[in-house]
Amino acid sequence: MEGWKSAVKEVALAAVAGAVFYLLAAAVFAALVKAYAPPESVVTATNWVLKGVGSLLFPLLFIHKGKALLKGAAAGAVGCIVSMLLFAAIGGGFHLTVFFPLELLFCAAIAAVGALCGVKLRKEG
């Protein structure tokens, strides 16, 4: 039986790595936005894609053994919240939209799939 400390460590690693990935990718994208000024819908869609990639990739890498769906979903949700808080802390502002609950569910679902795939690919489950 896996200890809860190990599970918390895996979730935290995946969440923080995903949030940092999103912030770095968003910074690169922000430079492109300044240069090309795309429509707001493109900026929103790109932000969701970047969060989705981070939510999928890092639970795939960091979640091991047992309850992968739950740990992945937790990592995705926590990563989404952490990225929002870090973005606010570095000066991006704290903005909650009516779509935030949907974004939170999206990140949790994508991360759960990523964690499950990672465990199955390593044949730990």
C-alpha positions as CSV (number, residue, x, y, z in Angstrom):
1,M,0.0,0.0,0.0
2,E,1.3,3.3,-1.0
3,G,1.8,6.0,1.7
4,W,-0.1,9.2,1.5
5,K,3.1,11.2,1.7
6,S,4.3,9.6,-1.6
7,A,0.9,10.4,-3.2
8,V,1.1,14.0,-2.0
9,K,4.6,14.3,-3.3
10,E,3.6,13.0,-6.8
11,V,0.6,15.3,-7.0
12,A,2.6,18.3,-5.9
13,L,5.5,17.6,-8.3
14,A,3.1,17.2,-11.2
15,A,1.0,20.3,-10.3
16,V,4.0,22.6,-9.8
17,A,5.8,21.3,-12.9
18,G,2.6,21.8,-15.0
19,A,2.1,25.3,-13.6
20,V,5.7,26.3,-14.3
21,F,5.5,24.9,-17.8
22,Y,2.3,26.9,-18.4
23,L,3.8,30.1,-17.1
24,L,7.0,29.7,-19.3
25,A,4.9,28.8,-22.3
26,A,2.5,31.7,-21.6
27,A,5.5,34.1,-21.4
28,V,6.7,33.0,-24.8
29,F,3.2,33.3,-26.2
30,A,2.9,36.8,-24.7
31,A,5.8,38.0,-26.7
32,L,4.0,36.7,-29.9
33,V,0.8,38.4,-28.8
34,K,2.7,41.7,-28.5
35,A,4.2,41.3,-31.9
36,Y,1.2,40.0,-33.8
37,A,-1.9,41.1,-31.8
38,P,-4.2,38.1,-32.5
39,P,-7.9,38.2,-31.6
40,E,-8.9,37.6,-27.9
41,S,-10.4,34.3,-28.9
42,V,-7.0,33.0,-30.1
43,V,-5.3,34.1,-26.9
44,T,-8.0,32.3,-24.8
45,A,-7.8,29.1,-26.8
46,T,-4.0,29.1,-26.8
47,N,-4.0,29.5,-23.0
48,W,-6.4,26.6,-22.6
49,V,-4.2,24.5,-25.0
50,L,-1.0,25.4,-23.0
51,K,-2.7,24.5,-19.7
52,G,-4.0,21.3,-21.3
53,V,-0.5,20.2,-22.5
54,G,1.0,20.9,-19.0
55,S,-1.9,19.1,-17.3
56,L,-1.5,16.0,-19.6
57,L,2.3,15.8,-19.7
58,F,3.4,16.2,-16.1
59,P,1.0,13.8,-14.4
60,L,2.1,11.3,-17.2
61,L,5.7,11.8,-16.0
62,F,5.3,12.1,-12.2
63,I,2.3,10.0,-11.1
64,H,3.2,6.4,-10.2
65,K,1.2,3.4,-9.0
66,G,-2.2,3.2,-7.6
67,K,-5.2,5.6,-7.8
68,A,-3.7,7.3,-10.9
69,L,-7.0,8.8,-11.9
70,L,-7.5,10.4,-8.5
71,K,-4.0,11.6,-8.2
72,G,-4.0,12.9,-11.8
73,A,-7.2,14.8,-11.3
74,A,-5.9,16.3,-8.1
75,A,-2.7,17.3,-9.9
76,G,-4.6,18.9,-12.7
77,A,-6.9,20.9,-10.5
78,V,-4.1,22.0,-8.1
79,G,-1.9,22.9,-11.1
80,C,-4.6,25.0,-12.6
81,I,-5.1,26.9,-9.3
82,V,-1.3,27.2,-8.7
83,S,-0.8,28.6,-12.2
84,M,-3.5,31.2,-11.7
85,L,-2.0,32.2,-8.4
86,L,1.5,32.4,-9.8
87,F,0.4,34.4,-12.8
88,A,-1.3,36.8,-10.4
89,A,1.8,37.0,-8.2
90,I,4.1,37.9,-11.1
91,G,1.9,40.7,-12.2
92,G,-0.6,39.2,-14.6
93,G,-3.5,40.1,-12.4
94,F,-6.0,37.9,-10.6
95,H,-8.9,37.3,-13.0
96,L,-11.7,34.7,-12.4
97,T,-14.1,34.3,-15.3
98,V,-17.3,32.4,-15.4
99,F,-15.4,29.7,-17.3
100,F,-12.9,29.0,-14.5
101,P,-14.9,26.0,-13.1
102,L,-14.9,24.5,-16.6
103,E,-11.2,25.2,-16.9
104,L,-10.6,23.5,-13.6
105,L,-12.6,20.4,-14.7
106,F,-10.8,20.4,-18.0
107,C,-7.4,20.4,-16.4
108,A,-8.4,17.7,-13.9
109,A,-9.8,15.4,-16.6
110,I,-6.8,15.8,-18.9
111,A,-4.4,15.2,-16.0
112,A,-6.3,12.1,-14.9
113,V,-6.0,10.7,-18.4
114,G,-2.3,11.6,-18.5
115,A,-1.6,10.0,-15.1
116,L,-3.5,6.8,-16.1
117,C,-1.6,6.6,-19.4
118,G,1.7,7.1,-17.6
119,V,1.0,4.3,-15.2
120,K,-0.2,2.0,-17.9
121,L,2.8,2.8,-20.1
122,R,5.2,1.9,-17.2
123,K,3.0,-1.1,-16.5
124,E,2.8,-0.2,-12.8
125,G,-0.9,-0.3,-12.4
